[in-house]
Amino acid sequence: MRAEYDFSKGKRGALIPSKGKTRITIYIDDMVLDEFRAKAERAGTGYQTMMNEALKAFLEKSEKPVTASVLRQIIREELPERSRLARRSNTGRIKTGR
C-alpha cells in the first residue's frame, strides 16, 4: 500500500452506472410502502422492483400522464382490498371505508 493516494481526479457515485434507471427521492404513504414490502417478501423479490413493475404495467395500459391522483389509483389497484379499508387519519386513528 502507498503512504498517500491522490483523489483529486476522483468522482463520486457508483463505479458502474446503471443504464436506464435514475435514482429519485419520493414520499410514499407508510401503509403503501408496508404493503409493497410485505407483498414483495412473499413473492421473493424487491419492493422497489415490484413498485416499478406496477408503474410500468399502468403505463402500458394508458397514455395518460402519471399525476398524483393517477399514481394513487395505481397503488390502490395493486394493494389488497383489506389494506384499502383500513386507513389512518391525521390523528392516527383507524378509519374504515373511503
N, C-alpha and C positions, 0 to 999 in steps of 0.2 A: 504494500500500500504506500501511496505517496504521503508526504507530510502535509501537502496542501493541494487542493483541487480548485480549478478555475471554472466558476459557474457564470461568468459574465455573459456568455453567449447562450446560456441555458434558457429553455422555455418552460412555462408552467403548463400543466394539463396532462391529459392521457398520453402515454407513449405511442399508442396506436389509436388514432381517432376512429370512431365508428362512423361508417358512411350511412347516410340516410336517416340518421336519428339526431335529435337535438335535445340537450338537457334543458329542462324548464323547471320553474317553481310554480306550483299550482295549489290552491287551497281546496281541499275536498272535505265534505262533511265527515265527521268521525264515524257515523253509522255506515256510510257508504264505504269508507276505507276498511272498516272492520269486516263488512260483508265480503268485499272482494278478497281480503286476506284469507278469510275462512274458506271461501269457495275455491281459491287458488290452492290452499293447503290440501283440501280434499282431492283436488284434481292433480296435485303433484306438480304444479307449475308456479311461476311467479305472479304476484298480484298485479304488478305493473304490466306484465305481458298480457294478462287477462283484460285489464282495462284498455290497453292499446287495441287488442283484438275486438273488443266491444265497440270501440270508436270506429275502427276500420269497417266492421260489419254494417254499422249505421251509414257510413259514408257511401258504401256500395249500394245501399237501398235508396239513397236520396241525393239529390243535387243541391239541397238547401244548405245554406251556411250554418255552421255549428255555433249557435248562440248559447247563452247561459241557460235559457229555458229549454232549448233543444238538448243540451248536454244533460240536464236534469231528467228529461224524458228518456234518454238512452239509458241512464243509470237505473231509473225505475223499472225499465223493461228487463234489465239484467239481474235485478235483485229479486229474491223470492217474495211472494205475497206477504208472508208474516213479517218481514222486515219493514215493509211499507206501512203496515198497520201501526207499528209502534214507533212513534217519532217523539223526539224530545223537544219540548218548548224551550224558550229562553230561560225559564225558571228551573229547568232540569227535571220537571215532572213529565211523566209519560202521557202523551195524548194518543187516543185511538181514532182511527178514521182519517179522512182527508181534511 
